[in-house]
Amino acid sequence: MSGEMLERVHSARRPAQFSGGEGGSDDENDGDESKTKKHISVAMRANNYLTRTGYLWPCLVLLLVSFLLIRSRNLVCVSSSYDPVSRMRFFGYEEPDSDFGSLGVPWCRSKHGKTIEWTTKDLLKGLEEFVPIYETRPIRNNMYGMGFDHSFGLWFIARWLKPDLMIESGAFKGHSTWVLRQALPDKPIVSLTPRHPEKYLKKGPAYVDGNCTYFAGKDFVDFGSLNWGNVMKKHGISDLSRVLIFFDDHQNELKRLKQALKAGFRHLVFEDNYDTGTGDHYSLRQICDQFYIRGGGHSCFKDSDEARIRTRRKKFWEKAVDIVELCGPGKAWWGVKGHMRDDFNHHNKAITYHNKAITYAEHFQNSRFVESVLDVYWELPPVAGPSLTHQTRYDPAREPSPIVEDGKFGLFQRLGLTRLENSVFNGYTQMVYLQISAQKS
Ligand SMILES: C[S@@+](CC[C@H](N)C(=O)[O-])C[C@H]1O[C@@H](n2cnc3c(N)ncnc32)[C@H](O)[C@@H]1O
């Protein structure tokens, strides 16, 4: 699978992922140069005429009033009292469509400079197909589990890679199991989760899959302790590159990466790839947030530009963190306030391979280690800009550009995304797909 599906990769650490030409353009906004030129010449002719006849000023006033009316209608369409876009416009801050990535988007480097083979066009096609599927989900309100963005990302990646076996660690009520099942109806799933999803059925909606081997309840085994050789044998899998692993168990991702590598797996998805200063476990994003990475590293000086921008942005985005939250003692910013967290923040010091608090040098070494085993690193972008989804949580300044950019309401509507409740867009935390291989000694 991996050779076949991942050979058409090309080099770029931080690709301009969703720039035009890939079907990402909204028809309504598509530029037709000839039309534009025609408009200008008509406008110029009208202007000349009005100037000559003296009707210019009343006409300009009329035009201005019409323009303001149209604008206010747009705002009514997309705004609520909590809408970050209208709030930002009101306070005179920059438009969110130019906002994405303005505080840096750290990106783990692939050892070969490889990246994914799918394009924006593929993602848009996938979105069109997935929206009606998502509307049939058995767990309507999946609070504490995945929302729309990540459900789409997982479904898309599974469908693209077409593995022979899917493994998930952290199932909760079973929404992600259901998503995997929608991607590949006939492939087996292995699910590791302390509480069996069937337990949730007693209280409300949950999903239990008929072709899934559960290591749950009294049979629960942690991913790092399972004998994967036996499990693979039972499923008739000899090529581990035909297995996709989905982690949504809030464990230190470096720990999980090392465990997956040791077992010989190659394709991993981490659901909660938390940004630096946030989250309850050490994430790939945090690990790769280094000064030598474009958009990486931080300043903990209270008078820095970063401090000022962060303070301002915190007013608008629930998950934005200011310098006080980002930085720990001694200006330590890596991880969360200089700490490596694990297991839903039940451990937050030296939880992996050292018996002391993590140092910056170790954090740096971790990033070098990750790079040494990384073939592909790809963060799922948000599905659409906040003026469309009305999401109020993630700060666009730390994210890659969305698949459907702000302003492309026509496209958003055509994809069926207007039919979904706003709340399903609030759970984006940079889900990431990794392809890994062991270092050659
Ligand atoms: C955020 S929820 C998963 C949400 C789910 N994937 C979804 O889409 O709805 C995290 C889950 O991880 C489980 N968990 C906790 N520790 C775990 C471990 N060591 N291995 C696997 N799952 C674990 C929790 O019990 C919980 O069900």
The ligand as an SDF file (V2000), in Angstrom:
LIG
                    3D

 27 29  0  0  0  0  0  0  0  0999 V2000
  -11.3940   11.9120   23.4120 C   0  0  0  0  0  0  0  0  0  0  0  0
  -11.9290   10.3320   23.7480 S   0  0  0  0  0  0  0  0  0  0  0  0
  -11.9770    9.5480   22.1720 C   0  0  0  0  0  0  0  0  0  0  0  0
  -13.0360   10.0900   21.2660 C   0  0  0  0  0  0  0  0  0  0  0  0
  -13.3840    9.2160   20.0870 C   0  0  0  0  0  0  0  0  0  0  0  0
  -12.2470    8.8650   19.3000 N   0  0  0  0  0  0  0  0  0  0  0  0
  -14.4230    9.9170   19.2450 C   0  0  0  0  0  0  0  0  0  0  0  0
  -14.1670   10.1900   18.0880 O   0  0  0  0  0  0  0  0  0  0  0  0
  -15.4810   10.1790   19.7260 O   0  0  0  0  0  0  0  0  0  0  0  0
  -10.5400    9.6050   24.5110 C   0  0  0  0  0  0  0  0  0  0  0  0
  -10.7230    8.1470   24.8260 C   0  0  0  0  0  0  0  0  0  0  0  0
   -9.4690    7.5860   25.1830 O   0  0  0  0  0  0  0  0  0  0  0  0
   -9.6770    6.6020   26.1620 C   0  0  0  0  0  0  0  0  0  0  0  0
   -8.4000    6.2450   26.7960 N   0  0  0  0  0  0  0  0  0  0  0  0
   -7.8650    6.6600   27.9660 C   0  0  0  0  0  0  0  0  0  0  0  0
   -6.6550    6.0860   28.1430 N   0  0  0  0  0  0  0  0  0  0  0  0
   -6.4380    5.2890   27.0910 C   0  0  0  0  0  0  0  0  0  0  0  0
   -5.3820    4.4290   26.7000 C   0  0  0  0  0  0  0  0  0  0  0  0
   -4.2900    4.2970   27.4310 N   0  0  0  0  0  0  0  0  0  0  0  0
   -5.5020    3.7510   25.5570 N   0  0  0  0  0  0  0  0  0  0  0  0
   -6.6050    3.8960   24.7750 C   0  0  0  0  0  0  0  0  0  0  0  0
   -7.6160    4.6950   25.0900 N   0  0  0  0  0  0  0  0  0  0  0  0
   -7.5370    5.3850   26.2240 C   0  0  0  0  0  0  0  0  0  0  0  0
  -10.7100    7.2500   27.0480 C   0  0  0  0  0  0  0  0  0  0  0  0
  -11.3310    6.3180   27.8780 O   0  0  0  0  0  0  0  0  0  0  0  0
  -11.6490    7.8710   25.9960 C   0  0  0  0  0  0  0  0  0  0  0  0
  -12.6150    6.9350   25.6130 O   0  0  0  0  0  0  0  0  0  0  0  0
  1  2  1  0
  2  3  1  0
  2 10  1  0
  3  4  1  0
  4  5  1  0
  5  6  1  0
  5  7  1  0
  7  8  2  0
  7  9  1  0
 10 11  1  0
 11 12  1  0
 11 26  1  0
 12 13  1  0
 13 14  1  0
 13 24  1  0
 14 15  1  0
 14 23  1  0
 15 16  2  0
 16 17  1  0
 17 18  1  0
 17 23  2  0
 18 19  1  0
 18 20  2  0
 20 21  1  0
 21 22  2  0
 22 23  1  0
 24 25  1  0
 24 26  1  0
 26 27  1  0
M  CHG  2   2   1   9  -1
M  END
$$$$
